[in-house]
Amino acid sequence: MNPRAKLTVKQAAQYLHVSVSTLKRWRADNTGPTWFKATDAINSPCLYEVADLDRWVMMQKGKA
């Protein structure tokens, strides 16, 4: 998969094998992978870049 590909919350959750609600909690707690909004609009969807998800997973290795 292209590391610059943008994933929706649902796609990112599937990619990480976690629930959508887990990603939502991580965003609220500021503990999950980097995310961004496509625009400044209030209803703009949260998006994740594949490279950011991979980087975040690598940083989690060894934590327990």
C-alpha positions as CSV (number, residue, x, y, z in Angstrom):
1,M,0.0,0.0,0.0
2,N,1.2,3.5,-0.8
3,P,2.6,5.0,2.4
4,R,1.1,8.4,1.4
5,A,-2.4,6.8,1.0
6,K,-5.1,8.5,3.1
7,L,-7.4,6.2,5.1
8,T,-10.8,7.0,6.7
9,V,-11.3,6.2,10.4
10,K,-13.0,2.9,9.5
11,Q,-10.2,1.9,7.1
12,A,-7.5,2.9,9.6
13,A,-9.2,0.8,12.3
14,Q,-9.2,-2.2,10.0
15,Y,-5.6,-1.6,9.1
16,L,-4.6,-1.5,12.8
17,H,-7.0,-4.3,13.8
18,V,-8.8,-2.1,16.4
19,S,-12.3,-0.7,16.7
20,V,-13.4,2.7,15.4
21,S,-14.2,3.6,19.0
22,T,-10.7,2.8,20.0
23,L,-9.3,5.2,17.4
24,K,-11.8,7.8,18.7
25,R,-10.6,7.4,22.2
26,W,-7.0,7.6,21.2
27,R,-7.7,10.9,19.3
28,A,-9.5,12.3,22.4
29,D,-6.6,11.2,24.7
30,N,-4.0,12.3,22.1
31,T,-2.3,8.9,22.4
32,G,-2.9,7.3,19.0
33,P,-1.4,7.7,15.6
34,T,-1.2,11.1,13.9
35,W,-4.4,12.1,12.2
36,F,-5.7,15.2,10.4
37,K,-8.9,16.8,9.0
38,A,-9.3,17.1,5.3
39,T,-10.6,20.7,5.6
40,D,-11.4,23.2,8.4
41,A,-15.1,22.4,8.1
42,I,-16.6,21.1,11.4
43,N,-17.9,17.9,9.6
44,S,-14.7,17.2,7.7
45,P,-13.7,13.6,8.3
46,C,-10.6,12.6,10.2
47,L,-8.0,10.9,8.0
48,Y,-4.9,8.9,8.6
49,E,-1.8,8.5,6.4
50,V,-0.6,4.9,6.1
51,A,3.0,6.0,6.9
52,D,1.9,7.6,10.1
53,L,0.0,4.4,11.1
54,D,3.1,2.3,10.4
55,R,5.4,4.7,12.3
56,W,3.0,4.7,15.3
57,V,2.9,0.9,15.4
58,M,6.7,0.7,15.3
59,M,6.8,3.1,18.3
60,Q,4.5,0.9,20.2
61,K,6.7,-2.2,19.9
62,G,8.3,-3.0,23.3
63,K,5.7,-1.0,25.3
64,A,3.6,-3.0,27.7
